[in-house]
C-alpha cells in the first residue's frame, strides 16, 4: 500500500512538472526598466535588459516605435534573438509629454499583467524616458531607477511610492497621485523631486524641499532633511534639519458650506551642519532654536499647501479627509471649493539630538 502511494505521488509530480512553463535565464532577455515617450504621434519604447553571455553579462538598451502601447513588447521581440520577458520588471518611467497626456491606460495594462508585481516603481522623466535610460545604460546598473527610489524613500525626502500606492491615489476620491521625477544632471541620472498629477495627467513638478513637506504630511516619516535659515541672537544661521520622526494630525470642520482643516505637524529631529558659534548645548539657545525652526517649518508648509490649492491638486488627500467626515459627499463640489478652503498649518519641532 505504501509502495502504491509512493508511485501515485511520483506520477502527480511528473504531471505537474510537465504542465509548468520553464524559462532558462540565458535564453531570454529580462526587461528591468521600461521607458515610454510620445514621438510623432506614436509611442517610443525603450528597455534596459540583461544579455547573459558565457563569460560576461551586459546591460543592453532596446528601442522601438509602435502605434499603440499594446504592441511594444511584440515589437521588442521582433528585434531580439531571445524572447523578451517582463518577469523582472522593476520600474517603468514615462517622459514628461507622455505623462501630460495621461497614464491611466498604462497603469491598467501593468496591473492586468500577472507577471508584474504591485511593488513596481513608476516615474516621470525630463525631458524623455529614453534620455534617462541611455544614462542608466552608461552606468551599467540595470536596477538604477528602482534602487534610487528605494534609497530616497529610506534616507531622504521621497514619500513611499509604488504601483499599488499610485493606483490607490489615482482611484481614491479626494486625493491625487504623485511620482518620482528624474532628470539628467552633469551626465548622470538624478532623482529631482516629485511629479504631481491631477487625475492621471502630470501638471507640476515640486522640488526636494516641497517633497519633504509632502512626506511629513502623508506618512509618519523617519527620514528626510530640509535646509533652513533662521535668526538666533540677531545672527542669521543656516543649516540642515534631519527628521528622526514626524507626525501629522488633522482637524476637519465640515459644518460650513466650505470645509476647513487644521494641520498640526510634529517633528522630532536633529540639527546638522551648523556654525560653531551656535551653542545648542545651552538649554536656552536650544529652546530658541526649536521655536525659530517651528516658525520656519510652519511658514514653509503653509506656503506649500496654498501652492497646491492654486494648482488644484491634492496629493495630501485633504478631500479624502473631508469625505471621511461628511454625511453627504460630492467630489465635484469639493474640487470647486478646494482652492478657497481655509487650511491652517501649525508646526512644532523638538530637537532630540544636536550633533554635539
C-alpha angles and dihedrals in degrees: 000000000000091000091051092051089049093055091046089054091049090050093053092047089052091050093049093047091050091054096052122098111230126203122192109212094222091054098054137055111232115209111220101172128023124199128194130191137169112239127166091347089303134098116257109206127197130176138189110220140170119241109200114211132180093256106013139029116217135194110233132191118220122197132189141153123223138180091233142010096256096063096052095095095046088049090054089051089052091062100041131074090217130055114266115231133190097202092108097040106142103167144019119198126187130198119250093252091051090050092049089058093052137268102219095107090049096052090045089055093047097049092048092058109091091203091063119078127216090242088072111129122232128197146170122235131210116242101347138350090228090060091054094047091050088054090051092050090057090056091049089221105128096187095047096122097048092041092049092050092048092049093049091049092050100043111013144032105302116114117226109283140169139131092285094052091045091053091047092053093042097053100028110100112238100029140077129214130243135194138193114272120221129198137168113254121180090342091306131107111250132187102226114181130295137308112228121210134202102209102320098332127094112239110161146005122226125201130238095272092052089046088057091052091050091047095056090048098051102038145016094265121206094179140038137097136218130192116235142188120201139158118245121178090347091305125112115235129186128188146127127285113207119199119231095171135349138187133189122203123191128204110193125196114195099165093098126067088249110047121226130207134201116205120198116193119196118188129181107196153149131243115231133184102014133150122279093236091065104092103200089168085075106089092215093052090045092054091048091051091050090051094049093045091049090052091047094050091046091053093048094046093048091051090048094052092049089051090053090050091050090051091047093232126128112196091151091061099236088153091055090052091052091046092053091056100039126096090204119031126193113176093191090055092048092053089054095051097035095091090053097044118121107238111176119193127200125180135199123189125194117191107215095169129026101184092245 
